[in-house]
Structures are given as structure tokens and as C-alpha cells.
Amino acid sequence: MATNPYFSQGRKSEQLLYEDLVVESLKMYGQDVYYLPRELVNKDDVFVDDSVSRFSDAYRIEMYIENTEGFDGEGDLFTKFGVEIRDAATFIVARRRWNSVVAENEATDVVPFFRPREGDVIYLPLSQSMFQIMKVETETPFFQLKNLPTFRMRCELFEYNDEDFDTDIEEIDQVENFSAYQYVMTFASVTGTFEVGESVSQDNTEYTMSGEVVNWDAVNNKLYLAHVGANDGEFHTFTTTAQVIGGTSGAVGTPTLIEELQNIQREAQNDIFDVFESDFLDFTESNPFGDPQ
């Protein structure tokens, strides 16, 4: 027996009205966020991973935060490795708005962009935090009027892994200043001025080193670099025997000192523990749990 012919749940006019109400509601009760598509630079086909991903675009769009009493997840955990913040959130975005703001600008003939992707990042200015999309629900709510007007994204707090942020939005790009592994070069003199964000290079006999300028201290002639690597894929470092050249500024200088700057290691307090560990750790032969001297 067929359904009642006098009632229809799939009329286009009703679907458009329903979608209009969804878009209007999200604009009223949502939050302005930035959607950052992940760009794969060197994909590992074995582990399906890309540790050097890049984020060069940021699209401002309204999304509704489904959490009403705070972030989900396990919260703040105190472990033997330190404090871990495991916040999670669920974002809802209207399909029409996502298609017009993001998909139409990112999709190509080769790579379509049908929906938000797992691995992309959402920046929430309200809490100044970044969330990585872990799962995208495409059928919730489930065909109430025979259409699907929203995407629901389950996200977890983003863990920085030396990704490159070049969105031209300062509050987003500055994550590299605090989290990226950096090198510091000291110069006796420099011709020109290095520019923040440009790429610098140093040609050696068998390889070329490159890095991104995070900061340039013109007073002390100190150049701060992140995302350092060699063009042959092997591990190398900058040297004090060749010139460093700015790709955009054309600034030139030969470093006299190269140091590694890692704020996480500086805050690890390893030196402090090394000083007073002898007061409560016994490694003599009389200690059955220690190593014999």
C-alpha cells in the first residue's frame, strides 16, 4: 500500500523554508569561527599521514556549538607526563552556507570538496582554541523533510605537530611562534632586512637548507626560523660556513652561531630534577631496586 497521496514530506518549497530557518537560527545563536582546510604536503601512503601539513586558508563562517555546559571530552588530566587538556566539542554548520563559503572556493575539477573533512581545523575565537575534526555526521537530523540541511562535526582539541600556518590572520598564525620547533641564528652583520613569513635558504655542496622566518631581531641580528629542512629529505642543519639568503627580501648574511630554541624543553625542569634527585633516589648496591655502581 502506498503512502497517503494527500500529504507530501518532500516538497521543494517546504525544504527551502526549513533550510532558511536553519541558516537564520545558526546566524542568531551560532559563533563566528574560522574553518581551516588541511593541505597535504608530503603524504605517507603507508600510515596515511602527513606530519608537515599546511594551513594557508581560513574561512570565516558561523557555526553552532552544541555543547551547552562546557566542552565535552575528558577535560584536564594530570598524568606523570604533565597536564593534558582533552577538550572536545560538536559544531553544526548549514550545508548551504558551507557550500557557498568554503566548498565553492576550495573545490577543483580534480579534487571535489563535498563536505567538511576529517583532519581539518576549526578555530574558535571565543576560547582562542583550535579543534580538529574527528568525525563528520552527514545524516543528522535524519531526512525530516527528505533533505539534510546541516553537517555535524565532532571535534577534539588540536595538537600542534609542526604544521605550517600561513592564513594571514595573526591570532591563528602566531601558534608557530609558541609551538613550532625553532632555530636561532646570530649574524655579525646582515645586508638588508629579513621579513617575517618569508623562506630563507642556504646552499651547501650536496643539499640546500631552507626555513621559514618566524621573527627577525634587527637590534641583535638574530634570525628565528621554523619548519627547517633539506631538499634531499635527509637530516641536515644550517652551517656557519655559507650565506643565508632571504627568498623575498633578498637579505644576505653568514651566521656566526646557530642554536636550537625549544620552549617545551626549557619548561621541562630536567635540570631542577637533576640537582635534587640524589636526595630521594638511591642507586647504591644496597638498594635492591637500583642499579649497582
C-alpha positions as CSV (number, residue, x, y, z in Angstrom):
1,M,0.0,0.0,0.0
2,A,1.4,3.4,-1.0
3,T,1.7,6.4,1.4
4,N,-1.1,8.9,1.7
5,P,-1.2,10.8,-1.6
6,Y,-2.6,13.9,0.1
7,F,0.5,14.5,2.3
8,S,3.9,15.1,0.9
9,Q,7.1,15.5,3.0
10,G,9.4,16.3,0.2
11,R,8.0,19.5,-1.4
12,K,10.8,21.8,-2.5
13,S,9.1,24.9,-1.0
14,E,9.0,23.3,2.4
15,Q,12.6,22.1,2.2
16,L,13.8,25.6,1.3
17,L,11.8,27.1,4.1
18,Y,13.2,24.6,6.6
19,E,16.7,25.3,5.3
20,D,16.2,29.1,5.6
21,L,15.1,28.7,9.2
22,V,18.2,26.6,9.9
23,V,20.5,29.2,8.3
24,E,18.8,32.0,10.2
25,S,19.0,30.2,13.5
26,L,22.7,29.5,13.1
27,K,23.3,33.1,12.4
28,M,21.4,34.1,15.5
29,Y,22.7,31.5,18.0
30,G,26.0,30.4,16.5
31,Q,29.5,31.7,16.8
32,D,31.8,33.1,14.2
33,V,34.6,30.6,13.7
34,Y,37.4,30.0,11.1
35,Y,37.4,26.9,9.0
36,L,41.0,25.8,8.0
37,P,41.3,23.2,5.3
38,R,44.3,21.0,5.7
39,E,46.8,20.9,2.7
40,L,48.8,17.7,2.4
41,V,52.4,18.4,1.6
42,N,54.1,15.0,1.8
43,K,51.6,12.3,2.4
44,D,52.7,9.0,3.8
45,D,50.8,6.3,1.8
46,V,51.7,3.6,4.4
47,F,50.4,5.3,7.5
48,V,48.1,7.7,5.6
49,D,49.6,10.7,7.5
50,D,51.3,14.0,6.7
51,S,53.3,15.4,9.6
52,V,54.2,18.6,7.6
53,S,50.7,19.7,6.7
54,R,50.0,23.3,5.8
55,F,47.1,25.6,6.5
56,S,47.1,28.6,4.1
57,D,43.4,29.4,4.0
58,A,40.9,30.4,6.7
59,Y,37.2,30.9,6.0
60,R,35.1,32.8,8.5
61,I,31.7,31.2,8.9
62,E,29.0,30.9,11.6
63,M,28.7,27.6,13.4
64,Y,26.5,26.5,16.4
65,I,28.3,24.9,19.4
66,E,26.1,22.0,20.5
67,N,27.8,21.9,23.9
68,T,25.7,24.0,26.4
69,E,27.5,23.5,29.7
70,G,31.1,23.4,28.6
71,F,33.4,21.4,26.4
72,D,33.0,17.6,26.2
73,G,35.8,15.2,26.5
74,E,37.9,14.0,29.4
75,G,38.8,17.6,30.5
76,D,42.1,18.3,32.2
77,L,44.1,15.2,33.1
78,F,47.1,15.2,35.4
79,T,49.5,12.5,34.3
80,K,53.1,11.6,35.0
81,F,54.0,13.4,31.8
82,G,52.3,16.6,32.8
83,V,48.9,18.2,32.2
84,E,46.8,17.1,29.2
85,I,43.8,19.1,28.1
86,R,41.4,16.8,26.3
87,D,38.5,19.1,25.5
88,A,36.0,18.1,22.7
89,A,33.2,20.0,21.1
90,T,30.5,19.5,18.5
91,F,30.0,22.1,15.8
92,I,26.9,22.4,13.5
93,V,27.1,24.3,10.2
94,A,24.4,24.8,7.5
95,R,25.2,23.0,4.2
96,R,24.1,25.9,2.1
97,R,26.4,28.3,4.0
98,W,29.3,25.8,4.0
99,N,29.0,25.2,0.2
100,S,28.9,29.0,-0.6
101,V,31.7,30.0,1.8
102,V,34.1,27.0,1.7
103,A,33.3,24.4,-0.9
104,E,33.0,26.8,-3.9
105,N,36.4,28.3,-3.1
106,E,38.3,25.1,-2.3
107,A,36.8,22.6,-4.8
108,T,38.6,21.9,-8.1
109,D,37.9,19.7,-11.1
110,V,40.4,17.2,-9.7
111,V,39.6,17.4,-6.0
112,P,35.9,17.9,-5.1
113,F,35.0,19.3,-1.7
114,F,31.6,17.8,-0.9
115,R,31.7,18.2,2.9
116,P,33.9,19.2,5.8
117,R,36.8,16.8,6.1
118,E,38.3,14.9,9.0
119,G,41.7,16.4,9.8
120,D,40.7,20.0,9.0
121,V,40.8,22.5,11.8
122,I,38.2,24.9,13.3
123,Y,39.5,27.9,15.2
124,L,37.1,29.2,17.9
125,P,37.9,32.9,18.7
126,L,35.6,32.7,21.7
127,S,38.0,30.5,23.6
128,Q,41.1,31.1,21.4
129,S,41.4,27.4,20.8
130,M,41.7,25.1,17.8
131,F,39.7,21.9,17.2
132,Q,40.5,19.2,14.8
133,I,37.6,17.5,13.1
134,M,37.5,13.8,14.0
135,K,34.1,12.7,12.6
136,V,31.6,14.4,10.3
137,E,27.9,13.3,10.7
138,T,26.2,13.9,7.3
139,E,22.7,12.4,8.1
140,T,21.7,14.2,11.3
141,P,18.9,15.1,11.7
142,F,17.8,12.2,9.5
143,F,15.7,13.3,6.5
144,Q,13.0,15.1,8.4
145,L,11.7,16.7,5.1
146,K,13.6,14.3,2.8
147,N,16.7,16.6,2.9
148,L,19.8,17.1,5.0
149,P,20.4,20.8,5.8
150,T,23.4,20.6,8.2
151,F,26.7,19.0,8.9
152,R,27.5,18.0,12.5
153,M,31.3,17.8,13.3
154,R,32.7,16.1,16.3
155,C,36.0,17.7,17.2
156,E,38.8,17.4,19.6
157,L,41.4,19.9,20.8
158,F,44.0,20.3,18.1
159,E,47.6,19.1,19.0
160,Y,50.2,21.1,17.1
161,N,52.7,18.9,15.3
162,D,54.9,21.4,13.4
163,E,52.2,22.3,10.8
164,D,52.7,25.4,8.8
165,F,50.1,28.2,9.4
166,D,50.0,30.9,6.7
167,T,46.5,32.3,6.8
168,D,47.4,36.0,7.2
169,I,45.3,36.0,10.4
170,E,47.7,36.9,13.2
171,E,45.8,35.3,16.0
172,I,45.9,32.0,14.1
173,D,49.4,32.2,12.6
174,Q,51.1,33.1,15.9
175,V,50.7,29.4,17.0
176,E,54.0,28.9,15.3
177,N,55.7,31.5,17.5
178,F,54.9,29.5,20.6
179,S,54.8,25.8,19.5
180,A,57.0,25.3,16.4
181,Y,60.5,23.9,16.9
182,Q,62.7,26.9,16.1
183,Y,66.4,27.6,15.3
184,V,68.1,30.9,16.2
185,M,70.9,32.3,14.0
186,T,73.1,35.1,15.1
187,F,74.9,37.2,12.5
188,A,77.8,39.6,12.8
189,S,76.3,41.7,10.0
190,V,73.4,41.4,7.5
191,T,72.8,43.1,4.2
192,G,69.2,44.0,4.0
193,T,66.3,43.1,6.4
194,F,64.7,39.6,6.7
195,E,60.9,39.6,6.5
196,V,58.7,37.5,8.8
197,G,57.0,34.7,6.9
198,E,59.5,34.6,4.0
199,S,61.5,31.5,3.2
200,V,65.3,31.6,3.6
201,S,67.8,29.2,2.1
202,Q,71.4,28.1,2.4
203,D,73.2,26.3,-0.4
204,N,75.6,23.6,0.5
205,T,77.6,21.2,-1.6
206,E,75.2,18.4,-1.8
207,Y,71.9,19.8,-0.4
208,T,70.1,23.1,0.2
209,M,68.7,24.0,3.6
210,S,65.5,26.1,3.9
211,G,63.3,27.5,6.7
212,E,60.5,30.0,7.4
213,V,61.3,33.3,9.2
214,V,59.3,33.5,12.5
215,N,61.0,36.6,13.8
216,W,63.9,38.9,12.9
217,D,65.6,40.8,15.8
218,A,67.4,43.6,13.9
219,V,68.9,45.0,17.1
220,N,70.8,41.8,18.0
221,N,71.0,40.4,14.4
222,K,69.1,37.3,15.5
223,L,67.0,35.3,13.0
224,Y,64.4,32.9,14.3
225,L,63.4,30.0,11.9
226,A,60.8,27.3,11.9
227,H,60.0,24.4,9.6
228,V,63.6,23.8,8.8
229,G,64.6,21.0,6.4
230,A,66.8,20.0,3.5
231,N,65.7,19.4,-0.1
232,D,67.1,15.8,-0.2
233,G,64.8,14.6,2.6
234,E,67.8,13.7,4.9
235,F,68.6,15.3,8.2
236,H,71.0,18.3,7.9
237,T,71.4,21.6,9.7
238,F,72.4,25.1,8.8
239,T,76.1,25.8,8.9
240,T,78.3,28.8,9.7
241,T,80.2,28.5,6.5
242,A,77.7,29.6,3.9
243,Q,75.4,32.5,3.3
244,V,71.7,32.6,4.3
245,I,69.6,34.3,1.7
246,G,66.0,35.6,2.1
247,G,63.7,34.5,-0.7
248,T,61.6,37.6,-0.7
249,S,63.6,40.3,0.9
250,G,67.0,39.3,-0.6
251,A,68.7,39.9,2.7
252,V,72.1,38.1,2.9
253,G,74.2,37.1,5.9
254,T,76.5,34.4,7.2
255,P,75.6,33.1,10.6
256,T,78.2,33.0,13.3
257,L,76.2,31.0,15.8
258,I,73.3,28.5,15.4
259,E,71.2,27.5,18.4
260,E,68.1,25.4,18.9
261,L,65.2,27.0,20.7
262,Q,62.6,24.7,22.2
263,N,60.3,26.3,24.8
264,I,58.8,23.0,25.8
265,Q,62.3,21.6,26.7
266,R,63.1,24.7,28.7
267,E,60.0,24.3,30.8
268,A,60.5,20.6,31.4
269,Q,62.6,21.3,34.6
270,N,65.0,18.5,33.9
271,D,67.9,20.5,35.3
272,I,66.0,21.1,38.5
273,F,65.3,17.4,39.0
274,D,68.9,16.5,38.2
275,V,70.0,18.7,41.1
276,F,68.0,17.3,43.9
277,E,67.2,13.7,42.6
278,S,70.1,12.3,44.8
279,D,68.0,13.3,47.9
280,F,65.3,10.7,47.2
281,L,66.8,8.3,44.6
282,D,69.3,5.7,45.8
283,F,71.3,3.9,43.2
284,T,73.8,2.1,45.5
285,E,74.3,-1.7,45.7
286,S,72.3,-1.8,48.9
287,N,69.2,-0.7,47.1
288,P,67.5,-3.7,45.5
289,F,65.6,-1.5,43.1
290,G,68.6,0.4,41.9
291,D,71.5,-0.3,39.5
292,P,74.8,-1.4,41.1
293,Q,77.6,1.1,40.7
